[in-house]
């Protein structure tokens, strides 16, 4: 069960296409994670402010994404990932060594790209099947 949870939180294969989402959110996630690490190295704690702002930013991003049939599963996984990451970020000084926001963005973008690619492949197969059926129908009517 623990390994399944880890696979949900951190995907093994990270394949991200360059997109405006990735170009904006990935540096923001890295900034939040590195600033937490920097504060911990100095010996300070932000008192949960970074966690609140980060969860607000990335939570609104996840909730604001458009859902299709294939990305519905991605949405559920992203919400689980966000909840688990937020809980881990609330542990003082653990949030400094755990790059949760970066993993959250990478995992969500990877899952979304896979779902979109699968949907495109299925659409392509359906179009090919429709072409074959129309050709057969034309040949049958001759």
C-alpha positions as CSV (number, residue, x, y, z in Angstrom):
1,X,0.0,0.0,0.0
2,X,2.8,2.4,0.8
3,X,4.5,1.7,-2.5
4,X,1.3,2.5,-4.4
5,X,1.0,5.8,-2.4
6,X,4.5,6.7,-3.4
7,X,3.8,5.9,-7.0
8,X,0.8,8.2,-6.9
9,X,2.8,11.0,-5.3
10,X,6.0,10.7,-7.3
11,X,5.7,9.2,-10.8
12,X,8.6,7.1,-12.0
13,X,8.7,8.4,-15.6
14,X,8.6,12.2,-15.9
15,X,7.8,13.3,-19.4
16,X,6.8,16.9,-19.7
17,X,6.1,18.8,-22.9
18,X,7.1,22.4,-22.9
19,X,3.9,24.3,-22.3
20,X,3.0,27.7,-20.7
21,X,1.8,25.8,-17.7
22,X,5.1,24.1,-17.2
23,X,7.1,27.2,-17.9
24,X,5.3,29.2,-15.3
25,X,4.5,26.7,-12.6
26,X,7.7,24.7,-12.4
27,X,9.9,27.7,-11.6
28,X,7.4,28.9,-9.0
29,X,7.4,25.4,-7.4
30,X,11.2,25.3,-7.4
31,X,11.2,28.8,-5.9
32,X,8.9,27.8,-3.0
33,X,10.9,24.7,-2.3
34,X,14.3,26.4,-2.5
35,X,13.2,29.3,-0.3
36,X,12.0,26.8,2.4
37,X,15.4,25.1,2.2
38,X,17.2,28.5,2.4
39,X,15.2,29.5,5.5
40,X,15.9,26.2,7.2
41,X,19.7,26.6,6.5
42,X,19.6,30.0,8.2
43,X,17.7,28.5,11.1
44,X,14.4,30.2,10.5
45,X,10.9,28.9,10.0
46,X,8.3,30.8,8.0
47,X,5.5,29.7,10.3
48,X,3.4,28.1,7.6
49,X,3.2,31.2,5.4
50,X,5.0,29.7,2.4
51,X,2.9,26.5,2.7
52,X,-0.4,28.5,2.8
53,X,0.6,30.6,-0.2
54,X,1.9,27.6,-2.2
55,X,-1.1,25.5,-1.5
56,X,-3.3,28.4,-2.5
57,X,-1.4,28.8,-5.8
58,X,-1.1,25.2,-6.8
59,X,-4.6,24.3,-5.4
60,X,-6.2,26.9,-7.6
61,X,-4.2,25.7,-10.6
62,X,-5.4,22.2,-10.1
63,X,-9.0,23.2,-9.5
64,X,-8.9,25.6,-12.5
65,X,-7.8,23.0,-15.1
66,X,-10.3,21.9,-17.6
67,X,-11.4,18.3,-17.2
68,X,-12.2,15.8,-19.9
69,X,-13.1,12.1,-19.6
70,X,-9.5,11.1,-19.6
71,X,-8.2,13.8,-17.4
72,X,-10.8,13.2,-14.7
73,X,-8.6,10.5,-13.2
74,X,-5.7,12.9,-13.3
75,X,-7.7,15.5,-11.4
76,X,-8.4,13.0,-8.6
77,X,-4.8,12.0,-8.4
78,X,-3.7,15.6,-8.4
79,X,-6.0,16.4,-5.5
80,X,-4.7,13.5,-3.5
81,X,-1.1,14.6,-4.3
82,X,-2.0,18.2,-3.2
83,X,-3.5,17.0,0.1
84,X,-0.6,14.7,0.9
85,X,1.9,17.4,-0.1
86,X,0.2,20.0,2.0
87,X,0.2,17.8,5.1
88,X,3.9,17.0,4.6
89,X,4.7,20.7,4.1
90,X,3.1,21.6,7.5
91,X,5.7,19.5,9.4
92,X,8.3,22.1,10.6
93,X,11.7,21.8,8.9
94,X,10.7,18.7,7.0
95,X,9.2,20.9,4.3
96,X,12.8,22.2,3.8
97,X,14.2,18.9,2.6
98,X,11.0,17.6,0.9
99,X,10.5,19.4,-2.5
100,X,6.8,18.7,-2.4
101,X,5.6,21.5,-4.7
102,X,8.1,20.5,-7.4
103,X,7.0,16.9,-7.2
104,X,3.3,18.1,-7.3
105,X,3.8,20.1,-10.4
106,X,6.0,17.4,-12.2
107,X,3.5,14.7,-11.3
108,X,0.4,16.6,-12.4
109,X,2.0,17.7,-15.7
110,X,3.2,14.2,-16.4
111,X,-0.2,12.7,-15.7
112,X,-1.9,15.4,-17.8
113,X,0.4,14.9,-20.8
114,X,-0.1,11.1,-20.7
115,X,-3.9,11.5,-20.5
116,X,-3.9,14.0,-23.4
117,X,-1.7,11.7,-25.5
118,X,-3.9,8.7,-24.8
119,X,-7.0,10.7,-25.8
120,X,-5.3,11.9,-29.0
121,X,-4.4,8.3,-29.9
122,X,-7.9,7.1,-29.3
123,X,-9.3,9.9,-31.4
124,X,-6.9,9.0,-34.2
125,X,-7.9,5.3,-34.1
126,X,-11.6,6.3,-34.2
127,X,-11.1,8.5,-37.2
128,X,-9.2,5.8,-39.0
129,X,-12.0,3.3,-38.3
130,X,-14.6,5.7,-39.6
131,X,-12.6,6.2,-42.8
132,X,-12.4,2.4,-43.3
133,X,-16.1,2.0,-42.6
134,X,-17.0,4.8,-45.1
135,X,-14.8,3.2,-47.8
136,X,-16.4,-0.2,-47.2
137,X,-19.9,1.4,-47.4
138,X,-19.0,3.1,-50.7
139,X,-17.7,-0.1,-52.1
140,X,-20.8,-2.0,-51.0
141,X,-23.1,0.5,-52.6
142,X,-21.4,0.2,-56.0
